[in-house]
Amino acid sequence: MPLYEYEAKDPAKGCAKCRGGFTVMQSLKDDRLEKCPECGAPVYRVICAPGLAHSKTDLHYRAKRAGFHTLKRVNKGEYEKIY
């Protein structure tokens, strides 16, 4: 299920939750929230970039670039250094 971010339309009338923005997990079939679940102030959905995961190869590259070594399992209890 996707995550949606909401903020208060008028920050002066909202509670601490909706003034700073909050995240809600909703189905694609669910309607947009019209009011803050805590204080009832009007809210709107904020357009934001989706979160994307990193691949394992990217993790190895970032570790190498940061000066760390990564290990690969060879046998039970035996590892070899990749970088």
Protein Blocks (a to p, Z undefined) as FASTA:
>chain_A
ZZdddddfblmlmcfklmnopaddddfkbccdfbdfklopacddddddddddddfklmmm
mmmmnopacdddfbghiacdfZZ
